[in-house]
Amino acid sequence: MKKPKWVVEKEQARRKAAAETVWLFGIHAVRDALMNPAREKLRLVVTKNALDRLGEAVAHGPAPEISDARRFAAPIDPQSVHQGAALEVRPLDWGKLADACYPDGAARVVLLDRVTDPHNVGAILRSAEVFGAKAVIAVQRHSAPETGALAKTASGALERQPYLRVKNLAAAMEELKAIGYLVLGLAGEAGDSIETALAGQTDRPVALVLGAEGPGLREKTRATCDKLVKIDFAGPFGSLNVSNAAAVALYASQQR
């Protein structure tokens, strides 16, 4: 039997609305999201123990729904380490790239070329916050969106560190160049290290571009960089995980 049109439209609207929200989980991720006034919070599901651990942060969100830990009511992966806390939110809007990344002195920005692992992106957001980066920028397609796994790995940084997703990475790089950034792409075969490339100009705004592990930077991305640089290694072996490489690159770019 064919469903009435109004039933189909209602189901489509429900699916669309669900796709526009994110379930964050874990005590730290949920607490920081609750405390973020820029977050639109829709539903909070917690166990009694998690409710106590969240403390006063609960007052900044919707009325908590108490759930049994063994039958956790939030629609998240049962394998997720949710620690008894899950919060449905809408993704954050960080505004325009030029506004978020407007350079003031030795500004730093990280761009990710098709880095899809949410754990890597979460760790990069955490490092970007530690080293004072203006933003982390990724493409809308073939990159990690806001997810519970990303937020948990970021350990609260997702709420404070701008994470912008753009339609075209090369266009974003050109926009950064136009407002004064030196755009450096990380590539293992590059001749100069980050420190060498920045000798005498560490006060300049710098955008660091990292590619996915394995494929690295795409050809268009490489061609748009001002220069390709590398991280110096002690020996001719091994390589860094992309999130570790981002942390080292941010640190190296700030050395005088």
C-alpha positions, 0 to 999 in steps of 0.5 A: 500500500502506497503511503499518503503524500503527507506521510512521505513529506513528514518522514522526509522533513524528519530525516532532513531535520535529523541530518542537520543536527549532531549528537555529541557524547562524552562528559567533556564534549557535552559539558563544553557544548552546554557552556557554549552560548553559541551552541543551539542545544536541542536534547540532553540525555544523561544517566544519573551519574553523568548528571552529577558529573556535569554539575552546573553546566546542565542549567545551560541546556534543555531539561535533561532526560534521565536514561538507564546506562544499559539502555542508553536512549540517545541514538548514537553508536552503542560502541561509542564511549558516551560516559552516560552523556549525549547532547543533540546540537546544531553545527556551529556557524563560525562565519566568513573565512576572512573574518575568522582568519583576519591576520593580526601579527603572526597569525596561524591557520591550518588547512586540511586537504581531504582529511576524513578521519574525525579522530585526526581532525579532533586532535588537530583542533585541539592542537590548533587551540593550544598553539593559538591558531585562528582556524582550522579549515577543511573542504565540505566534501571529503572531510570530517564533519562535526560528529560526536567522535570528532568532538570527543577527540577534540576534548572541548576544542570544537566549541572554541576553535573555529572549524570552517568547511569551505566549498573549494580549498584552493579558493580559500587559500587564494583568499588567505593570500589576498589578506596577507598569508604565506601559504605553506604546503607540507610535503615530505619531498620538499627541499626546505624545512618550515624553519628555513622557509620562515627564516626572518619572517616568523611575524608574518601570517602563515597558513599551513596546508596538510593532506590526507595520510597516503595521498598527501596534497592534491595537485591543485592544492600543491600548485596553489601553495606559495611553497612546499615545506617539510618537517625535518626528521632525525633519520630517513625512516617513518612519518608522522600521523597527520594530527601529530604533523599539524602540532609539530608544524604549528610549533615549528612555524612559531620558532624565531 
